[in-house]
Amino acid sequence: MARTYKALALLLTYPDPKLQEAAPYALGEIIRENLLTPLVTKALGRLVSMLVSEDIYELQERYTDLFDRTRSLSLNLYEHVHGESRDRGEAMVNLLELYRSKGLDLTTSELPDFLPVFLEFLSILPDAQAASLLGEATHVLEAMGERLKKRDSAYRAVFGALASLAAQAADPGALAALLSEPDEDPNDLEVLDKAWAETAVTFGPSDVGCPKAGALVEAMQAEPGRTPRRVRASAPQGV
């Protein structure tokens, strides 16, 4: 079980004062476990420095523009694969069942395919199983990393870390297909209105979600072996 996944989940949560306090602690966990290369760890250090030192309102605006307003950077993994089709709903239900079968009981308002939720789940699995499941999403993660690189975003470091932890590299064809899709400008309101015209899919229980900074830090500090694990938090405020 690697706490590095939990630390990376923390770094992808909506910035607030608790995250600013907790980010160095998360980096310390990553350094302690030493699962990442020095180059990747250094890049994560730059992200943590940004989160700690910059104005909280600027951080929140930047996060919202990247992950909430840019569909090609959505942190909901299945959106990149299934869009808003019925297949996404079925995949989501299956993912919830997988979580519950391993003792992770989600009780908040984010979707189960939200990347920080998925990383929280990986953190309670044996390392080989976590790396294998992560490998199934590498085409999505690498595509997002490339888009963040194009934007010169420090958040790219998280996706570089995840790519290095995955058991397999992205399928070149699947990666190319994702990168060929439109990468919209969140400030182009006409394009955004068209992109978000569809009604969101409704599926499964409504009480699933992602831990915010405070909940993740508490979970990281908790004693191992406690099951089931329940995650309680409100939805990110940047939506």
C-alpha positions, -999 to +999 in steps of 0.1 A: +000+000+000+016+033-012+008+065+006+023+083-024-011+078-042-028+096-013-003+124-014-008+129-051-046+129-046-041+157-021-021+178-045-049+175-070-076+188-047-091+223-049-067+248-033-077+262+001-058+272+032-058+236+045-042+224+013-015+251+016-007+238+050-008+201+040+011+202+007+046+201+022+035+172+044+023+154+012+056+160-005+074+146+026+054+114+023+064+111-014+101+117-005+099+092+023+085+064+002+109+071-026+088+055-054+095+083-078+126+094-097+145+125-084+134+144-115+097+137-109+100+145-072+118+178-080+089+187-103+064+179-076+084+201-053+079+230-077+042+224-076+042+223-038+062+256-037+035+272-060+007+259-038+023+272-006+036+306-018+011+320-042-021+339-035-050+315-027-075+333-049-051+331-079-045+294-072-082+288-071-089+306-103-061+287-121-074+254-108-109+262-119-098+272-154-078+241-158-099+213-143-134+226-140-138+248-171-116+228-196-133+196-206-102+181-221-086+184-186-115+171-166-104+151-136-134+127-141-116+099-159-145+082-176-155+115-192-125+112-215-135+076-225-173+076-225-183+112-226-218+115-213-230+082-228-248+055-209-216+034-210-202+059-185-230+052-160-225+015-162-187+019-158-193+041-128-215+016-111-188-011-116-162+012-102-183+018-071-187-019-066-149-024-069-143+003-043-168-013-019-153-048-024-120-034-012-134-016+018-135+019+005-169+034+012-174+068-005-199+091+011-194+126-005-207+143-036-179+139-062-181+112-089-163+079-083-141+084-114-128+117-100-091+112-102-083+121-065-110+095-055-093+069-077-059+077-062-073+074-027-085+039-036-052+029-051-035+039-019-052+010+000-043-017-025-012-038-028+014-020-049+012-044-079-026-042-081-025-004-078+000-001-106-020-025-128-052-005-123-034+027-129-020+013-161-055+010-175-058+048-174-024+058-186-036+070-220-060+095-203-033+105-178-006+110-204-029+130-226-037+153-197-001+156-189+007+167-225-021+193-224-008+206-191+028+207-205+014+228-234+000+252-208+033+252-188+013+241-157+031+229-126+002+204-122+019+184-150+042+170-124+014+149-108+006+133-142+043+126-148+044+109-114+013+087-122+028+077-155+059+065-138+039+045-112+017+027-138+024-009-147+022-001-184+027+027-208-002+043-227-013+026-259+000+048-287-032+046-307-055+054-277-032+083-267-031+097-302-069+095-304-073+115-272-048+141-282-066+146-315-097+158-297-104+195-293-085+212-264-108+241-258-099+275-244-119+280-212-123+317-220-140+310-253-176+311-241-192+301-274-171+269-276-178+261-239-215+266-243-215+241-272-193+216-254-214+216-222-248+215-240-255+179-231-272+170-199-251+151-174-257+114-169-273+104-137-263+071-122-259+052-089-260+067-054-256+104-050-234+102-019-200+094-036-171+117-037-136+129-032-117+138+000-106+174+003-074+185+018-084+182+055-099+147+051-069+134+031-044+147+057-065+130+085-065+098+065-028+099+058-022+103+095-046+075+105-033+042+116-032+016+088-055-014+087-087+004+096-116-008+075-140+001+060-126+035+051-151+062+047-145+095+030-166+125+039-162+159+024-181+185+004-176+190-033-148+213-044-157+250-042-142+258-076-171+245-097 
